[in-house]
Amino acid sequence: MMNRIVIIGFGGHAKSVIDSIQAAGEYELVGYTDIEDKYSSLDYLGTDESLKGIYESGTHNATFGLGYMGKSFLRDRLYEHVKSIGFNLPVIIDPSASIALDAEIGEGTYVGKRAVVNADSHIGKMCIINTGSIIEHENEIGDFTHIAVGTVLCGNVKVGNHCLIGANSTVLQGVSVGRNSIVGAGSVVLSNIGDNAIVVGIPAKEKRI
């Protein structure tokens, strides 16, 4: 009998996570929680207040269907709530992804279709490594960070906690991105970025807001 798993939060990202879980065939999806019924093909199990009862009924694995586009406060809060109940947050990896044998990936992280995590890279907890992204050798990715669709992080890149590296952007080898920073879609990052920064363009420059 497969281990049971619940999806927390439903939206576009949840559909990708669900598809990866079904393709891998390691977990039985019991349904999802959200503030309302989103008319998914999965069973709606109620709001987040239902999670304790779901755990007590025998479903001890959970994964997040909430995406992250620059503000991860809700994911942070829900993570603490879910952990306080006792849920296990497994790493969800799409079968089409390529993961190096010595790569390390933290709890609750999702690795999407055809993503690459190369040798000696370390990815924190609750990250999203999205479709077609490339995490090259010796990268260090902080907790709650989203590497968006088609992004390339060259060798020995360091990205802090709570970052968003936008779709189809590139970070060159040896560059560091500080915590809580955002790299705009399509940007090329040639030099280090500090904390709490927003950078855009080719080459990427800080945007004042």
Buried (B, 14 or more C-beta within 10 A) or exposed (E): EEEBBBBBBBEEBBBBBBEBBEEEEBBBBBBBBBEEEBEBEBEBBBEBEBBBEBBEEEBBBBBBBBBBEEEBEEBBEBBEBBBEBEBBBBBBBBEBBEBBEEBEBBBBBBBBBBBBBBEBBBBBBBBBBBBBBBBBBBBBBBBBBBBBBBBBBBBBBBBBBBBBBBBBBBBBEEBBBBBBBBBBBBBBBEEEBBEEBBBBEEEBEEEEE
